Amino acid sequence: MSPARRCAFAVLRRVFEQGAYADRALHAEAAGLSRRDRALATTLAYGSVQRRGTLDFLIARLCTRPLAKLDPPVLAALRLGLFQLLFLDGVAAYAAVNDSVGLVRGAGGGSGLVNAVLRRAAREGRSLLADLNDDDPASAAVLHSVPQWIVEMWWRELGAGETRALLAQVNTPAQSALRVNTLVAGVEEVATALTISTHGADAVPEGLILEAPFDAHASRLFAEGAIMPQSRGSMLVARTLVPRAGQRVLDLCAAPGAKTTHLAALMGGEGEVVAVERHPGRAAALERTCRRMHAGSVEVEVADATAWRCRLGFDRVLVDPPCSGLGTLQSRPDIRWRARPEAVFELAELQKRILTAGASATAPGGALVYSVCTISRAEADEVIASLVTARPEFRLEHEAQLLPHRDHTDGFFIARLRRE
């Protein structure tokens, strides 16, 4: 039995039967695997989770038993086997089928059904897949394995052509990027130690794009605080705020700390960064991150961002509130299945309250940046419009919606406002 397939099967079961997060389940199940097996397990697990919608659609056509009647281990084995047969080149069909049969046999039965369905899939699956299209939202949802309500929202807000291009991107591997912590090391110094594709764009000169696999968290550079795994879209947030050395900066909803420590680095460690985080455990983790990143100018406060108050205004304020995360479908394979349409509007109301608190903390003449890693007008333009209407002293200076297929990074909405 392939260790990588055994690991991926366990991850699938934990995600869809126990509600586990895919990255955390993989981290636990892949312990002890070789680098090669871990890489394959990641491809199999993340790919099968991402493609669940398409896989289930095809399983329903290849199997005589309704999907709802299949035992969870059987469904997991079918998803894993079918993903390999249809979406991975270079995988022998017999290996994908035989290991899937062995996995479900070890989980309690159903091996005959799995064997029959996957052997049929080896013959007919690719022609069934080729018949799918993205002519309309319902069809596109099946082809690209994205919930139909998300496709319909993007179709309405971005247009059909932009949505098709975006959907074609969300199942491809995310760009691998990291930020050099200039409080600790120089960009060229770190770049020479790594295999990189290119430096970041002019907007993020401290960003590096990796062209080869790199376990950043296990590296010496990470332990020394010289690097932070971070998408270029996330790096643009702190850059948009334009913090200066010696200023007072507020970061609401600060954990896990990538943007917080970036702010401190852009200020050269001079000045004050107040980082607010509501959850004590996340706040403690944020403090540890700041110590590792040598961000001594950061002061962490445990508080609710919606109710946070200060006596003196801040020169710069960053509001990066909880969001639906729909801009991160490439790097977070299970988030599309966790998202709910009603949650978008619930989150938008929370975002408005946190942005209002951030606006109140902004000094006259100061800058306020709002960012969310999503692609949803309710959490983006409409939140900004609500603040500008209620607080006319704020003027919108800049806004941008990053899209993965166009900007080759996570989808982010970033807006900068000035308090007159």
Order of alpha helices (4+ residues) and beta strands (2+ residues): alpha-alpha-alpha-alpha-alpha-alpha-alpha-alpha-alpha-alpha-beta-alpha-beta-beta-alpha-beta-alpha-beta-alpha-beta-alpha-beta-beta-alpha-alpha-beta-alpha-beta-alpha-beta
